[in-house]
Amino acid sequence: MLQELKMKSLKGHAASIIIALALAAGLLWGTGFGAFKAIGGPKPLDSLDVSELKGQYVEAEVYLIYDWYAYTERTNTSTNRSTVTEKEYIIPVGDAEYMGLAVDAGYISTADDLLDASYELLTGASQTPGESFTVRGTILPLSGESLDFYHQVVGYDDWTAEEQQMFLPLVLKADYLGSMDQSGTWLLTAGAGVALFAAVWMLAGALTGRYQKRIRAYCKASESPEAMLEQLETFYQSTEPVNGVRTGRWMMFETGGKTTVLDAENVAWAYMRTVQHRTNGIPTGKTHGLVVRTRDKKMYEISMKKQDMVYETLDAVQRAMPHVVVGYTARLEQIYNTRLEDFVRLPYDEALRAELFGTQAAAEPYDS
């Protein structure tokens, strides 16, 4: 029984486990697996061959800037003022190659100063190199408009095919860890970690029998746990479930992947709950459930796909456990909450039913 229930728990959680794993993988992919790039720290840019630059997380000392080719600005609609949030430059790399460098607003002033100093150095107007600065980031492919502007600035179409190979279609994105900025990478990585933990938690719970702990606790509370487990095993194997609910000496069912076992005498009430769902006031569907309430005032709800399934299960409950009140009315709710001792007598005390519900409803006052 327990082994079979473990497999049912695993099957019941399979979709959730797969979704959680897919979500974790998707979030990590969205960051370009940046967290893994950070494990060994950035590699010195000048230690890498140009053939292995793509995707590397690097630290680079920028000592020369040839030109800029693109910028991104944000406009405040209320003041109509624009602010440059990112600017892209051309820097040397390798022995005789070039690539892009994209920096955010915090670097732009420093980069522009180095660009001016580099221009004077390259034109001979000055013999003093500009002040270098260091950036960390990931080298990503250049694409879209940035690549077009890059090619325009370097006059890419005027170079021979051999010379064009010097202009690498790559950009070092400062403060990027993977395919996005560090804060975004760590945020999505944390989300991936939560999703992965949830998947492992559900998988481990199913395989170790954590979802059957209520059964073990029930057996442990009895005078002979082993004998009780054997009796439950016999009940489980000999009882045909109706929509996942076994009834008789006990009531046994699964909710949220967890197996619940209740003493039959503790079950006092069973009825259907239907919830109408709406989106923007428009009905979008209904969900149904079998509600089970006990003498010790606990409530369980077993979701079912169709209304007929609930009716079928209620019929099975009524046949196997005739002492259980079946159906719902507001009056029954009131009696259950305030006069529990009278409530549990309703199925077999005709006089009490007549007293509480009147002579016309004395036969079946609680079947709704």
SVG drawing of the C-alpha trace seen along z (x, -y; Angstrom):
<svg xmlns="http://www.w3.org/2000/svg" viewBox="-45 -70 100 77">
<polyline fill="none" stroke="black" stroke-width="0.4" points="0.0,0.0 2.6,-2.6 4.8,-1.8 1.8,-2.1 0.8,-5.4 4.4,-6.7 4.0,-6.0 0.7,-7.8 2.2,-10.8 5.0,-10.8 2.6,-10.6 0.4,-13.3 3.3,-15.6 5.0,-14.8 3.5,-17.7 4.5,-20.2 8.0,-18.7 8.5,-19.0 7.1,-22.6 9.4,-23.6 12.5,-22.1 11.6,-23.7 11.1,-27.1 14.5,-26.7 16.2,-25.9 14.4,-28.7 15.4,-31.3 19.1,-30.1 19.0,-30.1 17.5,-33.6 20.6,-34.9 23.0,-33.1 23.9,-30.9 25.7,-34.0 25.9,-32.6 28.1,-29.7 30.4,-32.2 31.0,-34.0 32.1,-30.8 35.7,-31.1 35.7,-34.9 36.4,-37.0 39.2,-36.1 41.8,-38.8 40.8,-39.9 44.4,-40.1 44.9,-36.4 42.3,-35.2 42.7,-34.5 40.2,-36.4 38.7,-33.0 37.5,-32.3 36.1,-35.7 32.4,-35.1 30.5,-34.4 33.4,-34.9 33.1,-36.8 36.2,-39.0 38.0,-41.8 39.5,-44.4 41.7,-47.4 40.5,-49.9 43.5,-52.0 42.5,-53.2 39.2,-54.0 39.0,-54.6 35.5,-55.9 31.9,-55.5 29.2,-54.1 25.9,-54.0 24.1,-55.2 20.8,-54.6 18.8,-57.4 15.8,-57.6 13.4,-60.6 11.4,-61.9 7.9,-62.5 7.0,-65.1 10.1,-67.3 11.0,-66.1 14.6,-65.8 16.7,-63.0 19.4,-61.1 22.0,-58.8 21.8,-55.5 24.3,-53.5 27.0,-54.2 29.0,-51.9 32.7,-52.4 35.3,-50.7 38.3,-49.3 41.3,-47.2 41.5,-43.6 44.0,-40.8 47.0,-41.6 45.2,-43.7 41.5,-43.3 38.7,-45.5 35.4,-45.0 32.6,-47.0 32.5,-48.1 29.1,-49.0 29.0,-50.9 26.2,-52.4 25.8,-56.0 28.2,-55.5 31.1,-54.9 30.2,-57.3 32.0,-60.4 35.2,-58.4 35.0,-56.7 34.4,-60.0 37.5,-61.5 39.6,-58.5 38.1,-58.8 39.2,-62.4 42.7,-61.6 43.0,-58.7 42.1,-60.9 44.8,-63.4 47.3,-60.5 46.5,-58.9 46.6,-62.2 49.9,-63.2 48.3,-66.2 49.5,-64.8 52.1,-62.3 50.3,-61.6 47.9,-58.6 44.5,-59.0 43.6,-57.6 42.6,-54.0 39.8,-52.3 38.8,-48.8 35.5,-47.0 34.1,-43.6 31.5,-42.1 30.5,-39.5 31.4,-39.5 28.2,-39.0 27.5,-39.0 26.8,-42.3 23.5,-42.4 20.7,-44.6 21.2,-48.4 24.3,-48.3 26.1,-46.1 24.9,-48.3 26.2,-51.4 29.5,-49.6 30.0,-48.7 29.1,-52.2 31.6,-53.9 34.5,-51.6 33.6,-51.7 33.3,-48.0 32.1,-47.7 35.2,-49.5 37.6,-46.9 38.6,-43.7 37.3,-40.4 40.6,-39.7 40.6,-43.2 36.9,-42.8 37.9,-39.9 39.7,-42.4 36.4,-43.9 34.9,-41.3 31.1,-41.4 31.3,-41.3 30.7,-43.7 31.9,-43.7 28.9,-44.6 30.2,-46.2 28.7,-44.9 26.9,-42.1 27.0,-38.6 25.9,-36.4 23.3,-37.9 22.0,-40.6 23.2,-42.9 24.4,-41.4 21.3,-42.3 19.0,-40.8 21.2,-37.7 21.2,-37.1 17.5,-37.8 16.6,-35.2 19.2,-32.8 17.6,-33.0 14.2,-32.3 15.7,-29.3 17.1,-28.1 13.6,-28.3 12.1,-26.5 14.8,-23.8 14.4,-23.4 10.6,-23.0 11.1,-20.3 13.6,-18.4 11.4,-18.8 8.4,-17.4 10.4,-14.6 12.0,-13.7 8.7,-13.8 7.1,-11.4 10.1,-9.0 10.5,-9.0 6.8,-8.7 6.6,-12.1 3.1,-12.5 2.0,-9.4 3.1,-10.7 -0.6,-11.1 -1.0,-7.3 2.1,-6.6 1.1,-9.1 -2.4,-7.4 -0.8,-4.0 1.7,-5.3 -1.2,-6.7 -2.8,-3.3 -2.0,-0.6 -0.3,1.6 1.1,-0.4 2.1,2.7 -1.3,4.3 -3.0,1.1 -0.9,0.8 -1.8,4.4 -5.5,3.6 -5.2,0.4 -3.3,2.5 -6.2,5.0 -8.7,2.1 -6.8,0.5 -6.5,3.6 -10.0,4.8 -11.8,1.5 -12.5,0.1 -12.0,-3.6 -14.7,-5.9 -13.1,-8.8 -10.1,-8.3 -12.1,-8.0 -12.2,-4.7 -15.0,-4.3 -15.9,-1.7 -14.3,-1.2 -12.1,-4.2 -12.3,-7.0 -9.1,-7.3 -8.3,-9.9 -5.5,-12.1 -5.5,-15.9 -2.6,-17.8 -0.7,-14.6 -1.1,-13.8 -2.9,-10.7 -5.5,-11.2 -7.1,-8.4 -10.0,-9.1 -11.9,-6.8 -15.4,-6.3 -17.0,-7.3 -15.2,-10.6 -16.6,-11.5 -19.8,-13.6 -20.7,-15.4 -20.0,-15.3 -21.3,-17.6 -20.4,-19.2 -18.9,-22.6 -19.1,-24.3 -17.1,-27.5 -18.0,-29.8 -14.9,-31.5 -15.2,-34.9 -12.8,-37.1 -13.8,-40.8 -17.3,-39.7 -17.6,-37.1 -18.1,-33.5 -15.1,-31.4 -15.9,-28.1 -16.7,-26.1 -14.6,-23.9 -16.2,-21.1 -15.1,-19.5 -16.2,-17.0 -16.1,-18.5 -15.6,-16.2 -16.1,-17.5 -15.4,-15.6 -16.6,-15.4 -13.4,-17.1 -14.3,-20.1 -11.7,-19.5 -12.5,-20.0 -11.0,-18.4 -11.8,-19.2 -11.2,-16.8 -11.1,-18.4 -13.0,-16.6 -13.2,-17.4 -17.0,-17.0 -20.1,-17.5 -21.3,-14.0 -18.1,-12.6 -19.0,-14.4 -22.5,-13.0 -21.2,-9.5 -18.8,-9.8 -21.5,-11.1 -23.6,-8.1 -20.7,-5.8 -20.2,-7.6 -23.9,-7.3 -24.0,-3.5 -20.8,-2.6 -21.1,-5.1 -24.8,-5.7 -24.1,-7.6 -22.7,-10.5 -24.9,-13.5 -24.9,-14.1 -25.7,-17.3 -25.5,-21.0 -27.9,-23.6 -27.3,-26.7 -29.4,-25.1 -27.1,-22.1 -24.1,-24.5 -25.7,-26.2 -26.4,-22.9 -22.9,-21.5 -21.3,-24.7 -23.6,-25.0 -25.1,-21.6 -22.6,-19.0 -24.0,-16.3 -27.4,-16.7 -25.9,-16.9 -24.3,-13.5 -27.7,-12.0 -29.5,-13.3 -29.1,-10.3 -30.8,-7.8 -33.0,-10.0 -36.2,-10.7 -37.7,-12.6 -34.7,-14.9 -35.0,-15.6 -38.7,-16.4 -37.9,-18.7 -35.2,-20.5 -36.5,-20.5 -40.3,-20.0 -42.5,-17.1 -42.5,-17.6 -38.7,-17.4 -38.4,-14.7 -37.5,-11.9 -34.5,-13.5 -33.9,-17.0 -30.2,-17.1 -30.1,-15.7 -29.6,-18.8"/>
</svg>
